[in-house]
Amino acid sequence: GICVPCRAGTVDLHDTMQRILAGNATQLDLDDVAGRGALIRATSRCGLGATAANPILTTLTKFPDMYQDRLCTQHDTLLPAFDLDAALAGFGEALSELKADGAS
Protein backbone atom coordinates (compact mmCIF):
# COMPACT_ATOMS: atom_id res chain seq x y z
CA GLY A 1 0.00 0.00 0.00
CA ILE A 2 0.97 3.59 -0.42
CA CYS A 3 -0.17 4.83 2.95
CA VAL A 4 1.95 4.17 6.01
CA PRO A 5 -0.85 3.36 8.48
CA CYS A 6 -1.95 0.36 6.45
CA ARG A 7 1.46 -0.72 5.14
CA ALA A 8 3.32 -0.55 8.45
CA GLY A 9 0.37 -0.93 10.80
CA THR A 10 -0.84 -4.24 9.44
CA VAL A 11 2.67 -5.71 9.62
CA ASP A 12 2.93 -4.55 13.22
CA LEU A 13 -0.47 -6.08 14.01
CA HIS A 14 0.62 -9.33 12.39
CA ASP A 15 3.81 -9.47 14.47
CA THR A 16 1.92 -8.75 17.68
CA MET A 17 -0.70 -11.39 16.85
CA GLN A 18 2.08 -13.92 16.32
CA ARG A 19 3.38 -13.13 19.83
CA ILE A 20 -0.13 -13.52 21.23
CA LEU A 21 -0.64 -16.87 19.48
CA ALA A 22 2.76 -18.09 20.69
CA GLY A 23 1.89 -17.18 24.28
CA ASN A 24 4.61 -14.53 24.49
CA ALA A 25 2.39 -11.45 24.76
CA THR A 26 1.41 -9.30 27.72
CA GLN A 27 -1.66 -7.23 28.53
CA LEU A 28 0.21 -4.24 27.13
CA ASP A 29 0.40 -6.03 23.76
CA LEU A 30 -3.37 -6.51 23.77
CA ASP A 31 -3.89 -2.86 24.59
CA ASP A 32 -1.49 -1.90 21.80
CA VAL A 33 -3.34 -4.09 19.29
CA ALA A 34 -6.62 -2.36 20.07
CA GLY A 35 -5.05 1.09 19.84
CA ARG A 36 -3.13 0.38 16.65
CA GLY A 37 -6.15 -1.18 15.01
CA ALA A 38 -8.22 1.90 15.75
CA LEU A 39 -5.40 4.13 14.48
CA ILE A 40 -5.13 2.17 11.22
CA ARG A 41 -8.89 2.39 10.76
CA ALA A 42 -8.95 6.15 11.36
CA THR A 43 -5.92 7.15 9.29
CA SER A 44 -5.89 4.81 6.28
CA ARG A 45 -6.60 6.36 2.89
CA CYS A 46 -8.76 3.58 1.45
CA GLY A 47 -11.42 1.09 2.44
CA LEU A 48 -8.97 -1.79 2.60
CA GLY A 49 -6.84 -0.05 5.21
CA ALA A 50 -9.90 1.18 7.07
CA THR A 51 -11.16 -2.39 7.47
CA ALA A 52 -7.86 -4.32 7.67
CA ALA A 53 -7.89 -4.57 11.46
CA ASN A 54 -11.60 -5.42 11.76
CA PRO A 55 -11.18 -9.19 12.30
CA ILE A 56 -8.74 -8.60 15.15
CA LEU A 57 -10.73 -5.77 16.71
CA THR A 58 -13.97 -7.75 16.47
CA THR A 59 -12.51 -10.86 18.08
CA LEU A 60 -10.94 -8.73 20.83
CA THR A 61 -14.41 -7.41 21.60
CA LYS A 62 -16.38 -10.64 21.20
CA PHE A 63 -13.90 -13.16 22.61
CA PRO A 64 -11.67 -11.36 25.14
CA ASP A 65 -11.23 -14.51 27.24
CA MET A 66 -9.56 -16.31 24.36
CA TYR A 67 -6.97 -13.55 24.19
CA GLN A 68 -6.53 -13.40 27.96
CA ASP A 69 -5.89 -17.16 28.06
CA ARG A 70 -2.99 -16.73 25.65
CA LEU A 71 -1.19 -14.04 27.61
CA CYS A 72 2.12 -14.87 29.20
CA THR A 73 2.26 -14.54 32.94
CA GLN A 74 5.60 -13.57 34.37
CA HIS A 75 6.78 -16.09 36.96
CA ASP A 76 10.46 -15.35 36.74
CA THR A 77 12.83 -12.57 35.78
CA LEU A 78 12.69 -13.20 32.03
CA LEU A 79 10.78 -10.75 29.91
CA PRO A 80 7.54 -12.49 28.85
CA ALA A 81 7.52 -10.87 25.41
CA PHE A 82 11.05 -12.07 24.61
CA ASP A 83 10.94 -14.92 22.13
CA LEU A 84 14.15 -16.94 22.35
CA ASP A 85 13.30 -19.05 19.30
CA ALA A 86 12.82 -15.95 17.17
CA ALA A 87 16.00 -14.38 18.53
CA LEU A 88 18.02 -17.44 17.55
CA ALA A 89 16.18 -18.12 14.28
CA GLY A 90 18.98 -16.98 11.99
CA PHE A 91 21.86 -18.44 14.00
CA GLY A 92 21.99 -21.82 12.26
CA GLU A 93 21.90 -20.30 8.81
CA ALA A 94 24.57 -17.73 9.68
CA LEU A 95 26.79 -20.45 11.15
CA SER A 96 26.40 -22.57 8.01
CA GLU A 97 27.35 -19.60 5.83
CA LEU A 98 30.42 -18.91 7.95
CA LYS A 99 31.51 -22.53 7.72
CA ALA A 100 30.95 -22.53 3.97
CA ASP A 101 33.13 -19.41 3.69
CA GLY A 102 35.93 -21.16 5.59
CA ALA A 103 35.59 -19.28 8.86
CA SER A 104 35.64 -21.26 12.06
C-alpha positions in Angstrom: 0.0 0.0 0.0 1.0 3.6 -0.4 -0.2 4.8 3.0 1.9 4.2 6.0 -0.9 3.4 8.5 -1.9 0.4 6.4 1.5 -0.7 5.1 3.3 -0.6 8.5 0.4 -0.9 10.8 -0.8 -4.2 9.4 2.7 -5.7 9.6 2.9 -4.6 13.2 -0.5 -6.1 14.0 0.6 -9.3 12.4 3.8 -9.5 14.5 1.9 -8.8 17.7 -0.7 -11.4 16.9 2.1 -13.9 16.3 3.4 -13.1 19.8 -0.1 -13.5 21.2 -0.6 -16.9 19.5 2.8 -18.1 20.7 1.9 -17.2 24.3 4.6 -14.5 24.5 2.4 -11.4 24.8 1.4 -9.3 27.7 -1.7 -7.2 28.5 0.2 -4.2 27.1 0.4 -6.0 23.8 -3.4 -6.5 23.8 -3.9 -2.9 24.6 -1.5 -1.9 21.8 -3.3 -4.1 19.3 -6.6 -2.4 20.1 -5.0 1.1 19.8 -3.1 0.4 16.7 -6.2 -1.2 15.0 -8.2 1.9 15.8 -5.4 4.1 14.5 -5.1 2.2 11.2 -8.9 2.4 10.8 -8.9 6.2 11.4 -5.9 7.1 9.3 -5.9 4.8 6.3 -6.6 6.4 2.9 -8.8 3.6 1.5 -11.4 1.1 2.4 -9.0 -1.8 2.6 -6.8 -0.1 5.2 -9.9 1.2 7.1 -11.2 -2.4 7.5 -7.9 -4.3 7.7 -7.9 -4.6 11.5 -11.6 -5.4 11.8 -11.2 -9.2 12.3 -8.7 -8.6 15.1 -10.7 -5.8 16.7 -14.0 -7.7 16.5 -12.5 -10.9 18.1 -10.9 -8.7 20.8 -14.4 -7.4 21.6 -16.4 -10.6 21.2 -13.9 -13.2 22.6 -11.7 -11.4 25.1 -11.2 -14.5 27.2 -9.6 -16.3 24.4 -7.0 -13.6 24.2 -6.5 -13.4 28.0 -5.9 -17.2 28.1 -3.0 -16.7 25.6 -1.2 -14.0 27.6 2.1 -14.9 29.2 2.3 -14.5 32.9 5.6 -13.6 34.4 6.8 -16.1 37.0 10.5 -15.3 36.7 12.8 -12.6 35.8 12.7 -13.2 32.0 10.8 -10.7 29.9 7.5 -12.5 28.9 7.5 -10.9 25.4 11.1 -12.1 24.6 10.9 -14.9 22.1 14.2 -16.9 22.4 13.3 -19.1 19.3 12.8 -16.0 17.2 16.0 -14.4 18.5 18.0 -17.4 17.5 16.2 -18.1 14.3 19.0 -17.0 12.0 21.9 -18.4 14.0 22.0 -21.8 12.3 21.9 -20.3 8.8 24.6 -17.7 9.7 26.8 -20.5 11.1 26.4 -22.6 8.0 27.4 -19.6 5.8 30.4 -18.9 8.0 31.5 -22.5 7.7 31.0 -22.5 4.0 33.1 -19.4 3.7 35.9 -21.2 5.6 35.6 -19.3 8.9 35.6 -21.3 12.1 
